[in-house]
Amino acid sequence: MDELDPTFPKWEQIRDRIAADIAAGRLKSGDQVPSAAALVERYGVAMAAAQKALAALKRDGLVRSQNGIGTFVL
C-alpha cells in the first residue's frame, strides 16, 4: 500500500500523483489509469476519495471515462 500524507486531502494526493505520472510520461495518451477500486486497494482510502480523485482528473481534462471499460489518459 502506498503511503499518503495524513495532513493533506487524500483524493488530492491521488489526483496529483496520477497527474504527475501523466506529465512525466509514465502514463501516456490512451493508457488506462487505475480504477477507483484499484486506488482504494493501493492507497487504503475510501471509495469516495478514489472516485473524487478520478472526477478531478476528468475535470482537469487529463482523462476520459468509457462506461464499462475504464478511464484513459487523453
C-alpha positions as CSV (number, residue, x, y, z in Angstrom):
1,M,0.0,0.0,0.0
2,D,1.4,3.4,-1.0
3,E,1.5,5.9,1.9
4,L,-0.3,9.3,1.8
5,D,0.3,12.4,3.9
6,P,-2.4,12.4,6.6
7,T,-2.4,16.2,6.8
8,F,-3.4,16.7,3.1
9,P,-6.7,15.6,1.5
10,K,-6.2,12.0,0.2
11,W,-8.2,12.5,-3.0
12,E,-6.0,15.5,-3.9
13,Q,-2.8,13.5,-3.3
14,I,-4.0,10.7,-5.6
15,R,-5.1,13.1,-8.3
16,D,-1.7,14.8,-8.0
17,R,0.2,11.5,-8.3
18,I,-1.7,10.4,-11.4
19,A,-1.3,13.9,-12.9
20,A,2.4,13.8,-12.3
21,D,2.6,10.4,-13.9
22,I,0.9,11.8,-17.0
23,A,3.1,14.9,-17.0
24,A,6.3,12.8,-16.7
25,G,5.2,10.4,-19.5
26,R,4.8,7.4,-17.2
27,L,1.2,7.4,-18.3
28,K,0.7,8.2,-22.0
29,S,-2.3,9.1,-24.1
30,G,-4.5,6.0,-24.4
31,D,-3.1,4.3,-21.3
32,Q,-5.7,3.1,-18.7
33,V,-5.4,4.7,-15.3
34,P,-6.2,2.6,-12.2
35,S,-9.9,2.1,-11.4
36,A,-11.4,3.5,-8.2
37,A,-11.3,0.1,-6.7
38,A,-7.6,-0.3,-7.5
39,L,-6.9,3.1,-6.0
40,V,-8.8,2.1,-2.8
41,E,-6.6,-1.0,-2.6
42,R,-3.4,0.8,-3.4
43,Y,-3.8,3.7,-1.1
44,G,-6.2,2.4,1.6
45,V,-8.7,5.2,1.1
46,A,-12.5,5.3,1.0
47,M,-14.2,4.6,-2.4
48,A,-15.5,8.2,-2.3
49,A,-11.9,9.6,-2.2
50,A,-10.8,7.4,-5.1
51,Q,-13.9,8.5,-7.2
52,K,-13.3,12.1,-6.3
53,A,-9.7,11.9,-7.5
54,L,-10.8,10.4,-10.8
55,A,-13.5,13.0,-11.2
56,A,-11.0,15.8,-10.6
57,L,-8.7,14.4,-13.3
58,K,-11.6,14.4,-15.7
59,R,-12.5,18.0,-14.8
60,D,-8.8,18.9,-15.4
61,G,-9.1,17.4,-18.9
62,L,-6.4,14.8,-18.3
63,V,-8.5,11.6,-18.6
64,R,-11.8,10.4,-20.0
65,S,-14.1,7.5,-18.9
66,Q,-15.7,4.9,-21.1
67,N,-18.6,3.2,-19.4
68,G,-17.9,-0.4,-18.6
69,I,-14.3,-0.2,-19.9
70,G,-12.3,2.2,-17.7
71,T,-10.6,5.6,-17.5
72,F,-8.0,6.6,-20.0
73,V,-5.4,9.3,-20.4
74,L,-6.3,11.9,-23.1
